[in-house]
Amino acid sequence: KNKNKVFTKTKIHFKAKKRLIKFNVFYKNLISFLLRFRKTAILLVILAFGLPVFWLPNKIHKWDFYNKTMGNEWFVENVRPAINKIFGGSLRLFVWYVYEGSSYKQNEETILTIQGSMPQGATIEQMDAVYQQVESYLSQFPKEIKRFTTTISSGQYAQTRVFFNKEYNISFPYILKSRMIAYAINLGGVKWNVYGVGKGFSNESGNMPPSYRLILYGYNKDELKKQAEVFAKKLTKHPRIKTVNTEANINWWQKDRYEYEMTLDKRRLAEQKIKPRSLAKLFDAFNQSANPDLYTPKGTAVRLIDKEVKNNDLWVFKNKLLTLDSSKVQMSSIGKIEKKKVAASIHKENQQYLRMLEWEYTGSARFGNKYLDKVSEEMKQLLPMGYTFTRKSFSFWSKEQKKQYGLILLVIGLIFFICASMFESLRQAFAIILLIPTSFIGIFLAFYYFDFSFDQGGYTSFILLSGLVVNSLILIINDYNGFKKRFPYRSKKELYLKAFNHKITPILLTITSTILGLIPFLMYGQDEAFWFALAVGTIGGLLFSLVVIFFFIPLFLVGRG
């Protein structure tokens, strides 16, 4: 029996050794093949990562040669897209399709928000009646909902925030959101926004195209209005921009204000012998101004409303025969009445007037930004002295947060100097550093192909990966240098294979254990802030680092001899 056990162990050991020899022969031939086409292999890796050619502008001011070649219209439309795809690599996929939709998330209690807005002129009583129906519907779920609070700010805006009990905190918020969307659609006359879990819903305009805002500054109010109209005219030349609002509200809490403007027909006035000034008396009968008429001794504002004025509306103004002196006048016959948007208030900053422009671009935000940059350059040449403009944008990644990406370069630099001093070789330190950006390809592809959202956890995965992936290569290089000293006359391929065989098992175990440790963060889905993106980015980078170590690193460590 003992002899049979020994024979069985010897047989298993022999098979394992035979498989190892076959692998070494295969890997040695693979390294020889890659070294034979070293330049081509390095070029393929560079293209896999990507070159930032897609960031090149279409036009550069006063660069005539560039504008006639790279900025040529035929080149931009026919050649540039192919160049971006070939040379952009995974970096282009990440920047265009992942980073553009990135956001800053926070781990908070799950809250479903139900926002409603009504047109100008709606009363608090009307808004309250609508939200009483919403509250009545939510009251059907006493076990699932911990509490809900409703805030009615005005007749134009209100919201309800729904909080959930812990035992129903995972799936029920999604169920309630879908039910609230169906319920809100049946409540007409209100613009609804339901968000907090999953993708937000809005019945205002479906899928919202990219929105842009720009502030004009100037010392003359009338001239500023004129320049705003010039800017708007230039923007609307693009077929994907329909209208530009030159009277947009600067503050988000301000509601849009409208006024009715009447353009008088001078010929009809002359025919009916009506003086324009005499019409002011008729306008007063329809003026429902909200300004107080007087104040009580205690300071309470009082507004006096005539019964006749209260019953007057736009239809009466247009169609009813109104008495003017001794004659009857129908307003629609002597002029044209239009509803126009006006500024909610006049803003000044540093003695300059401010005017907000707002518009939507039907298409990709990337192309919308390019067109805005082009028009901005043209407007800079046309604006009078003392008039400027700035783009106002809301971004989850502020400029200060974007500067943190410089930390990645700092980490890479520190690792390079430490490895160069430890191995006393700039070439080996450079090979270790190359492993970091090439492993980033795994992060790019993981977020792109699986369509995961990118947040601050994804950014952290870049820094974490920079420290993790180099450990694997440091182990191999350390053994490789030791074998070179012990066996100075053996070929570099054999020594690298020996070092690779010695350390690949602990490397695989380390990477596998790290990935298994990150898997629990994936269980709560991509709505989990920070941890989900951190796990996805790190796992993708670690897996791709194995591919880089296996195929790419020998090109820098092993010579042809």
C-alpha positions as CSV (number, residue, x, y, z in Angstrom):
1,K,0.0,0.0,0.0
2,N,2.8,2.4,0.9
3,K,4.5,1.6,-2.4
4,N,1.3,2.3,-4.3
5,K,0.9,5.7,-2.5
6,V,4.5,6.7,-3.3
7,F,4.0,5.6,-6.9
8,T,0.7,7.6,-7.2
9,K,2.4,10.8,-5.7
10,T,5.3,10.4,-8.0
11,K,3.0,10.0,-11.0
12,I,1.0,13.1,-10.1
13,H,4.3,15.1,-9.5
14,F,5.6,13.9,-12.9
15,K,2.4,15.0,-14.7
16,A,2.6,18.4,-13.1
17,K,6.3,18.8,-14.0
18,K,5.5,17.7,-17.6
19,R,2.7,20.4,-17.8
20,L,5.2,23.0,-16.5
21,I,7.8,22.0,-19.1
22,K,5.2,22.3,-21.9
23,F,4.1,25.7,-20.5
24,N,7.8,26.9,-20.3
25,V,8.4,25.8,-23.9
26,F,5.2,27.6,-25.1
27,Y,5.9,30.8,-23.1
28,K,9.6,30.8,-24.2
29,N,8.5,30.6,-27.9
30,L,5.9,33.3,-27.3
31,I,8.5,35.6,-25.8
32,S,10.8,35.0,-28.7
33,F,8.0,35.8,-31.1
34,L,7.1,39.0,-29.3
35,L,10.8,40.1,-29.1
36,R,11.1,39.5,-32.9
37,F,8.3,42.0,-33.4
38,R,9.1,44.2,-30.4
39,K,8.2,47.5,-32.0
40,T,4.9,46.3,-33.4
41,A,3.9,44.8,-30.0
42,I,4.8,48.0,-28.1
43,L,2.8,50.0,-30.7
44,L,-0.2,47.8,-30.3
45,V,-0.1,48.3,-26.5
46,I,0.1,52.0,-26.9
47,L,-2.9,52.0,-29.3
48,A,-4.8,49.8,-26.8
49,F,-4.3,52.4,-24.2
50,G,-4.9,55.3,-26.6
51,L,-3.5,58.6,-27.6
52,P,-5.5,61.8,-26.8
53,V,-5.9,62.8,-30.5
54,F,-9.6,63.2,-29.9
55,W,-8.9,66.2,-27.7
56,L,-7.4,68.1,-30.6
57,P,-9.5,71.2,-31.5
58,N,-11.1,71.6,-35.0
59,K,-9.8,75.1,-35.3
60,I,-7.0,77.1,-33.6
61,H,-7.0,80.9,-33.8
62,K,-4.2,82.3,-36.0
63,W,-2.9,78.8,-36.8
64,D,-3.5,78.9,-40.6
65,F,-1.5,75.8,-41.4
66,Y,-3.4,73.7,-38.8
67,N,-6.8,75.1,-39.8
68,K,-6.1,74.3,-43.5
69,T,-5.0,70.7,-42.8
70,M,-6.3,69.3,-39.5
71,G,-9.1,71.8,-39.3
72,N,-10.2,71.4,-42.9
73,E,-14.0,70.6,-43.1
74,W,-13.5,67.5,-45.3
75,F,-10.8,66.2,-43.0
76,V,-12.9,66.8,-39.8
77,E,-16.0,65.1,-41.3
78,N,-14.3,62.1,-43.1
79,V,-10.9,61.4,-41.7
80,R,-11.0,62.7,-38.1
81,P,-13.6,60.1,-36.9
82,A,-11.4,57.2,-38.2
83,I,-8.3,58.7,-36.6
84,N,-10.0,59.0,-33.3
85,K,-11.2,55.4,-33.3
86,I,-7.8,54.0,-34.4
87,F,-5.5,56.1,-32.2
88,G,-8.0,56.9,-29.3
89,G,-8.0,53.3,-27.9
90,S,-9.7,52.5,-24.6
91,L,-8.9,56.1,-23.3
92,R,-11.3,57.5,-25.9
93,L,-14.0,55.0,-24.9
94,F,-13.6,56.0,-21.2
95,V,-13.5,59.8,-21.7
96,W,-16.4,60.0,-24.2
97,Y,-18.8,57.3,-22.8
98,V,-17.9,56.9,-19.1
99,Y,-16.3,60.1,-17.7
100,E,-18.8,62.4,-19.4
101,G,-21.6,60.8,-17.3
102,S,-19.6,60.6,-14.1
103,S,-21.1,61.9,-10.9
104,Y,-20.3,62.6,-7.3
105,K,-22.3,60.3,-5.0
106,Q,-22.9,60.2,-1.3
107,N,-24.0,57.4,1.0
108,E,-27.2,58.6,2.5
109,E,-30.5,57.2,3.7
110,T,-32.7,56.1,0.8
111,I,-35.1,58.9,0.1
112,L,-37.7,59.0,-2.8
113,T,-38.4,62.6,-3.8
114,I,-41.6,63.6,-5.6
115,Q,-41.4,67.1,-6.9
116,G,-44.3,69.0,-8.6
117,S,-44.4,72.4,-10.3
118,M,-47.4,74.3,-11.6
119,P,-47.6,77.3,-14.0
120,Q,-47.4,80.9,-12.9
121,G,-50.6,82.0,-11.3
122,A,-51.5,78.7,-9.6
123,T,-52.4,79.1,-5.9
124,I,-51.2,77.4,-2.8
125,E,-54.7,75.9,-2.3
126,Q,-54.5,74.2,-5.8
127,M,-51.0,72.8,-5.1
128,D,-52.2,71.6,-1.7
129,A,-55.2,69.8,-3.2
130,V,-52.8,67.9,-5.6
131,Y,-50.4,66.9,-2.8
132,Q,-53.3,65.7,-0.6
133,Q,-54.0,63.1,-3.3
134,V,-50.3,62.1,-3.3
135,E,-50.2,61.8,0.5
136,S,-53.5,59.8,0.4
137,Y,-51.8,57.3,-2.0
138,L,-48.6,57.0,0.1
139,S,-50.7,56.3,3.2
140,Q,-51.6,52.9,1.7
141,F,-48.1,51.6,2.7
142,P,-47.8,52.1,6.5
143,K,-45.4,49.1,6.9
144,E,-43.0,50.0,4.2
145,I,-42.9,53.8,4.6
146,K,-41.4,55.1,7.9
147,R,-42.5,58.7,7.2
148,F,-43.1,61.2,4.5
149,T,-42.9,65.0,4.6
150,T,-44.5,67.5,2.2
151,T,-43.3,71.0,1.7
152,I,-45.4,73.4,-0.3
153,S,-43.2,76.5,-1.0
154,S,-45.7,78.3,-3.3
155,G,-48.4,77.6,-5.8
156,Q,-45.7,76.8,-8.3
157,Y,-43.5,74.4,-6.4
158,A,-43.8,71.6,-3.8
159,Q,-42.2,68.3,-2.9
160,T,-42.7,65.2,-0.9
161,R,-39.8,63.2,0.6
162,V,-40.5,59.6,1.4
163,F,-38.4,57.7,4.0
164,F,-38.4,53.9,4.3
165,N,-38.2,51.3,7.1
166,K,-34.9,49.3,7.1
167,E,-36.6,45.9,6.3
168,Y,-38.1,47.4,3.2
169,N,-35.2,49.6,2.1
170,I,-33.8,47.4,-0.7
171,S,-36.5,46.6,-3.3
172,F,-39.6,48.5,-2.2
173,P,-38.3,52.1,-3.0
174,Y,-38.0,50.9,-6.7
175,I,-41.5,49.5,-6.6
176,L,-43.0,52.6,-5.1
177,K,-41.1,54.8,-7.6
178,S,-42.6,52.9,-10.6
179,R,-46.1,53.2,-9.0
180,M,-45.7,56.9,-8.3
181,I,-44.6,57.5,-11.9
182,A,-47.8,55.8,-13.2
183,Y,-49.9,57.7,-10.6
184,A,-48.3,61.0,-11.4
185,I,-49.0,60.6,-15.1
186,N,-52.7,60.6,-14.4
187,L,-52.5,63.8,-12.4
188,G,-52.6,66.3,-15.3
189,G,-51.6,70.0,-15.1
190,V,-48.5,69.3,-13.0
191,K,-44.9,68.8,-14.1
192,W,-43.6,65.9,-12.0
193,N,-40.0,64.9,-11.2
194,V,-39.6,61.6,-9.3
195,Y,-36.1,60.6,-8.3
196,G,-33.9,59.2,-5.5
197,V,-33.6,55.6,-6.6
198,G,-32.7,54.3,-10.1
199,K,-33.1,56.6,-13.0
200,G,-35.1,59.8,-12.4
201,F,-38.4,60.4,-14.1
202,S,-39.8,63.6,-15.4
203,N,-42.9,64.2,-17.5
204,E,-41.7,67.7,-18.4
205,S,-39.8,66.9,-21.6
206,G,-38.8,63.2,-21.6
207,N,-35.1,62.6,-22.1
208,M,-33.5,66.0,-21.5
209,P,-30.8,67.0,-24.0
210,P,-27.7,68.7,-22.8
211,S,-28.5,72.2,-21.4
212,Y,-26.1,75.1,-21.5
213,R,-26.0,78.4,-19.5
214,L,-23.9,81.5,-20.1
215,I,-23.8,84.8,-18.3
216,L,-23.1,88.1,-20.1
217,Y,-21.6,91.1,-18.1
218,G,-21.8,94.7,-19.2
219,Y,-22.3,98.3,-17.8
220,N,-25.1,99.3,-20.1
221,K,-28.4,97.4,-19.8
222,D,-29.7,98.1,-23.3
223,E,-26.4,97.3,-25.0
224,L,-26.1,94.1,-22.9
225,K,-29.6,93.0,-24.2
226,K,-28.4,93.7,-27.8
227,Q,-25.2,91.6,-27.4
228,A,-27.3,88.8,-25.9
229,E,-29.5,88.8,-28.9
230,V,-26.4,88.7,-31.2
231,F,-25.0,85.7,-29.2
232,A,-28.4,84.0,-29.5
233,K,-28.6,84.6,-33.2
234,K,-25.2,83.0,-33.7
235,L,-26.1,80.0,-31.6
236,T,-29.4,79.3,-33.4
237,K,-27.6,79.0,-36.7
238,H,-26.8,75.4,-35.7
239,P,-29.8,73.2,-36.6
240,R,-29.6,71.3,-33.3
241,I,-30.3,74.5,-31.3
242,K,-33.9,75.6,-31.7
243,T,-34.3,78.6,-29.3
244,V,-32.1,80.5,-26.9
245,N,-33.6,82.1,-23.8
246,T,-32.0,85.5,-23.3
247,E,-33.9,86.2,-20.2
248,A,-33.1,83.1,-18.2
249,N,-33.2,83.1,-14.4
250,I,-29.8,83.4,-12.8
251,N,-30.9,81.7,-9.5
252,W,-32.4,78.2,-9.6
253,W,-35.2,79.1,-7.1
254,Q,-36.6,81.9,-9.3
255,K,-39.7,81.0,-11.3
256,D,-40.2,82.1,-14.9
257,R,-42.2,85.3,-15.3
258,Y,-44.3,86.3,-18.2
259,E,-46.0,89.4,-19.4
260,Y,-48.6,90.2,-22.1
261,E,-47.3,92.7,-24.6
262,M,-49.6,94.5,-26.9
263,T,-48.4,95.9,-30.2
264,L,-50.8,98.6,-31.4
265,D,-51.9,98.9,-35.0
266,K,-51.4,102.6,-35.8
267,R,-53.6,102.5,-38.9
268,R,-56.6,101.0,-37.0
269,L,-56.1,103.5,-34.2
270,A,-56.2,106.4,-36.7
271,E,-59.3,104.9,-38.4
272,Q,-61.2,104.7,-35.0
273,K,-59.7,108.1,-33.8
274,I,-58.3,106.5,-30.6
275,K,-55.3,108.1,-28.9
276,P,-52.8,105.5,-27.5
277,R,-52.6,107.3,-24.1
278,S,-56.4,107.0,-23.6
279,L,-56.0,103.2,-23.6
280,A,-54.2,103.3,-20.3
281,K,-57.5,103.6,-18.5
282,L,-58.7,100.3,-20.0
283,F,-55.4,98.6,-19.1
284,D,-55.9,99.5,-15.4
285,A,-59.1,97.6,-15.3
286,F,-57.2,94.4,-16.1
287,N,-54.1,95.0,-14.0
288,Q,-53.9,92.3,-11.3
289,S,-50.7,93.5,-9.7
290,A,-49.6,91.8,-6.5
291,N,-48.0,94.9,-5.1
292,P,-49.7,96.2,-1.8
293,D,-51.9,99.3,-2.0
294,L,-51.4,100.3,1.6
295,Y,-50.0,99.3,4.9
296,T,-51.7,99.1,8.3
297,P,-50.2,101.0,11.3
298,K,-48.6,97.6,12.4
299,G,-46.9,97.3,9.0
300,T,-49.2,94.6,7.5
301,A,-49.5,94.9,3.7
302,V,-53.0,95.2,2.2
303,R,-54.0,94.9,-1.4
304,L,-57.4,96.2,-2.6
305,I,-59.0,94.3,-5.5
306,D,-62.0,95.5,-7.4
307,K,-64.6,92.8,-8.0
308,E,-64.7,93.7,-11.7
309,V,-60.9,93.5,-12.0
310,K,-60.9,90.0,-10.3
311,N,-63.4,88.7,-13.0
312,N,-61.5,90.2,-15.9
313,D,-59.2,87.8,-17.8
314,L,-57.4,87.5,-21.1
315,W,-60.4,86.3,-23.0
316,V,-62.5,89.3,-21.8
317,F,-59.6,91.7,-22.7
318,K,-59.4,90.3,-26.3
319,N,-63.0,89.8,-27.2
320,K,-65.3,92.0,-25.1
321,L,-66.4,95.4,-26.3
322,L,-64.9,97.8,-23.8
323,T,-66.2,101.4,-23.2
324,L,-63.7,104.1,-24.0
325,D,-65.2,107.6,-23.5
326,S,-68.4,107.4,-25.7
327,S,-67.3,104.6,-28.0
328,K,-66.9,100.8,-27.9
329,V,-63.5,99.2,-28.5
330,Q,-62.4,95.6,-29.1
331,M,-58.8,95.2,-28.2
332,S,-58.0,92.4,-30.6
333,S,-59.1,94.6,-33.5
334,I,-56.6,97.4,-32.8
335,G,-53.5,95.4,-31.9
336,K,-51.7,92.1,-31.4
337,I,-51.4,90.6,-27.9
338,E,-48.4,88.2,-27.2
339,K,-47.2,86.4,-24.1
340,K,-43.5,87.0,-23.6
341,K,-41.0,85.8,-21.0
342,V,-39.3,88.6,-18.9
343,A,-36.5,88.6,-16.4
344,A,-37.6,87.7,-12.9
345,S,-35.3,90.4,-11.5
346,I,-32.4,92.7,-12.5
347,H,-29.0,91.5,-11.3
348,K,-25.8,93.5,-10.9
349,E,-22.3,92.4,-9.8
350,N,-19.4,94.8,-9.4
351,Q,-21.5,97.6,-11.0
352,Q,-22.1,95.4,-14.0
353,Y,-25.5,94.2,-15.3
354,L,-25.9,90.4,-15.7
355,R,-27.9,88.6,-18.3
356,M,-28.3,84.8,-18.5
357,L,-28.5,82.9,-21.7
358,E,-29.9,79.4,-21.7
359,W,-30.4,76.8,-24.4
360,E,-30.5,73.1,-25.2
361,Y,-28.4,71.2,-27.7
362,T,-30.1,68.2,-29.3
363,G,-27.3,65.7,-29.4
364,S,-24.1,64.8,-27.6
365,A,-22.8,67.2,-25.0
366,R,-19.3,66.8,-26.5
367,F,-20.3,68.3,-29.8
368,G,-22.4,70.9,-28.0
369,N,-19.3,72.0,-26.1
370,K,-17.3,72.2,-29.3
371,Y,-19.9,74.4,-31.0
372,L,-20.1,76.6,-28.0
373,D,-16.3,77.0,-28.0
374,K,-16.4,78.0,-31.6
375,V,-19.2,80.6,-31.1
376,S,-17.4,81.9,-28.0
377,E,-14.3,82.6,-30.0
378,E,-16.3,84.6,-32.5
379,M,-18.1,86.6,-29.8
380,K,-14.9,87.5,-28.1
381,Q,-13.9,89.4,-31.3
382,L,-17.3,91.2,-31.5
383,L,-18.0,92.2,-28.0
384,P,-17.4,95.9,-27.1
385,M,-14.8,96.8,-24.6
386,G,-16.0,96.2,-21.1
387,Y,-18.4,93.4,-22.0
388,T,-17.5,89.8,-21.1
389,F,-19.2,86.4,-20.6
390,T,-18.6,83.3,-18.7
391,R,-20.1,79.9,-19.0
392,K,-22.1,78.7,-16.0
393,S,-22.1,75.0,-15.5
394,F,-22.9,72.5,-12.8
395,S,-20.4,69.7,-12.5
396,F,-20.2,67.0,-10.0
397,W,-16.4,67.2,-10.4
398,S,-15.3,70.7,-9.4
399,K,-11.9,72.1,-10.5
400,E,-10.5,71.3,-7.1
401,Q,-11.6,67.7,-7.3
402,K,-10.1,67.4,-10.9
403,K,-6.8,68.5,-9.5
404,Q,-6.7,65.4,-7.4
405,Y,-5.9,63.4,-10.6
406,G,-2.4,64.9,-10.2
407,L,-2.0,62.6,-7.2
408,I,-1.9,59.7,-9.6
409,L,1.2,61.2,-11.3
410,L,2.7,61.8,-7.9
411,V,2.2,58.2,-6.9
412,I,3.7,57.0,-10.1
413,G,6.7,59.3,-9.7
414,L,7.4,58.1,-6.1
415,I,7.1,54.4,-7.2
416,F,9.6,55.1,-10.0
417,F,12.2,56.6,-7.7
418,I,11.9,54.0,-5.1
419,C,12.2,51.1,-7.6
420,A,15.1,52.8,-9.4
421,S,17.0,53.1,-6.2
422,M,16.1,49.6,-5.0
423,F,17.0,47.8,-8.3
424,E,19.7,50.3,-9.3
425,S,18.2,50.2,-12.8
426,L,16.2,52.9,-14.6
427,R,15.1,50.3,-17.2
428,Q,13.6,48.0,-14.7
429,A,12.0,50.9,-12.8
430,F,10.5,52.1,-16.1
431,A,9.1,48.6,-16.8
432,I,7.4,48.7,-13.4
433,I,5.9,52.1,-14.1
434,L,4.6,51.0,-17.5
435,L,2.5,48.4,-15.7
436,I,0.5,51.1,-14.0
437,P,-1.0,52.9,-17.1
438,T,-1.4,49.7,-19.1
439,S,-3.4,48.2,-16.2
440,F,-5.7,51.2,-16.4
441,I,-6.9,49.8,-19.7
442,G,-8.8,47.2,-17.5
443,I,-10.5,50.1,-15.7
444,F,-11.5,51.8,-18.9
445,L,-12.9,48.6,-20.4
446,A,-14.7,47.5,-17.3
447,F,-16.7,50.7,-17.0
448,Y,-17.3,51.0,-20.7
449,Y,-18.4,47.5,-21.7
450,F,-20.5,46.9,-18.6
451,D,-22.0,50.4,-18.6
452,F,-21.3,51.1,-14.9
453,S,-21.6,54.6,-13.5
454,F,-18.3,56.3,-12.6
455,D,-18.0,58.2,-9.3
456,Q,-15.3,59.1,-6.7
457,G,-14.8,55.4,-6.0
458,G,-13.7,54.9,-9.6
459,Y,-11.2,57.7,-9.2
460,T,-9.9,56.0,-6.0
461,S,-9.5,52.7,-7.9
462,F,-6.8,54.4,-10.1
463,I,-4.7,55.3,-7.1
464,L,-5.3,51.9,-5.4
465,L,-4.4,50.0,-8.5
466,S,-1.2,52.1,-8.9
467,G,0.1,50.5,-5.7
468,L,-1.3,47.0,-6.1
469,V,-0.2,46.0,-9.6
470,V,3.5,47.0,-9.1
471,N,3.8,44.4,-6.3
472,S,3.5,41.5,-8.7
473,L,6.2,42.8,-11.0
474,I,8.5,43.7,-8.1
475,L,8.4,40.1,-6.9
476,I,9.3,38.8,-10.4
477,I,12.1,41.4,-11.0
478,N,13.6,40.7,-7.6
479,D,14.0,37.0,-8.3
480,Y,15.1,37.7,-11.9
481,N,18.0,39.9,-10.6
482,G,18.9,37.2,-8.0
483,F,19.1,34.5,-10.7
484,K,21.2,36.7,-13.0
485,K,23.8,37.0,-10.2
486,R,23.7,33.3,-9.5
487,F,23.7,32.1,-13.1
488,P,25.5,34.8,-15.1
489,Y,26.1,32.7,-18.2
490,R,22.5,31.5,-18.7
491,S,20.2,33.3,-21.2
492,K,17.9,36.1,-20.0
493,K,14.8,34.2,-21.3
494,E,15.5,31.2,-19.1
495,L,16.2,33.3,-16.1
496,Y,13.0,35.3,-16.6
497,L,11.0,32.1,-17.0
498,K,12.5,30.7,-13.8
499,A,11.6,33.9,-11.9
500,F,8.1,33.9,-13.5
501,N,7.5,30.3,-12.5
502,H,8.7,31.0,-8.9
503,K,6.4,34.0,-8.3
504,I,3.3,33.5,-10.6
505,T,1.6,31.3,-8.0
506,P,1.8,33.8,-5.1
507,I,0.9,36.6,-7.6
508,L,-2.2,34.7,-8.7
509,L,-3.2,34.0,-5.1
510,T,-2.7,37.6,-4.1
511,I,-4.8,39.0,-7.0
512,T,-7.5,36.3,-6.5
513,S,-7.8,37.0,-2.8
514,T,-8.0,40.8,-3.4
515,I,-10.7,40.3,-6.0
516,L,-12.7,38.0,-3.7
517,G,-12.4,40.6,-0.9
518,L,-13.9,43.2,-3.3
519,I,-16.8,41.1,-4.5
520,P,-19.1,41.9,-1.5
521,F,-19.1,45.6,-2.6
522,L,-20.7,44.5,-5.9
523,M,-23.7,42.8,-4.2
524,Y,-25.6,46.1,-3.5
525,G,-25.5,47.2,-7.2
526,Q,-24.2,50.3,-8.8
527,D,-26.4,52.6,-6.9
528,E,-24.1,52.1,-3.9
529,A,-21.9,55.2,-3.8
530,F,-18.1,54.9,-3.9
531,W,-17.6,51.2,-3.0
532,F,-19.2,49.7,-6.2
533,A,-17.1,51.8,-8.5
534,L,-14.0,51.2,-6.4
535,A,-14.5,47.4,-6.7
536,V,-15.3,47.4,-10.4
537,G,-12.3,49.6,-11.3
538,T,-9.9,47.6,-9.1
539,I,-11.0,44.2,-10.2
540,G,-10.8,45.2,-13.9
541,G,-7.4,46.7,-13.5
542,L,-6.0,43.7,-11.5
543,L,-7.3,41.2,-14.1
544,F,-5.8,43.2,-17.0
545,S,-2.5,43.5,-15.1
546,L,-2.0,39.8,-15.5
547,V,-2.3,40.1,-19.3
548,V,0.2,42.9,-19.2
549,I,2.7,40.9,-17.1
550,F,2.3,37.8,-19.3
551,F,2.7,39.5,-22.7
552,F,4.1,43.0,-22.4
553,I,6.6,43.1,-19.6
554,P,9.1,40.6,-21.1
555,L,9.6,43.1,-24.0
556,F,11.4,45.5,-21.6
557,L,13.2,43.0,-19.3
558,V,14.4,40.3,-21.7
559,G,16.9,40.9,-24.5
560,R,16.9,39.2,-27.8
561,G,20.1,37.2,-27.1
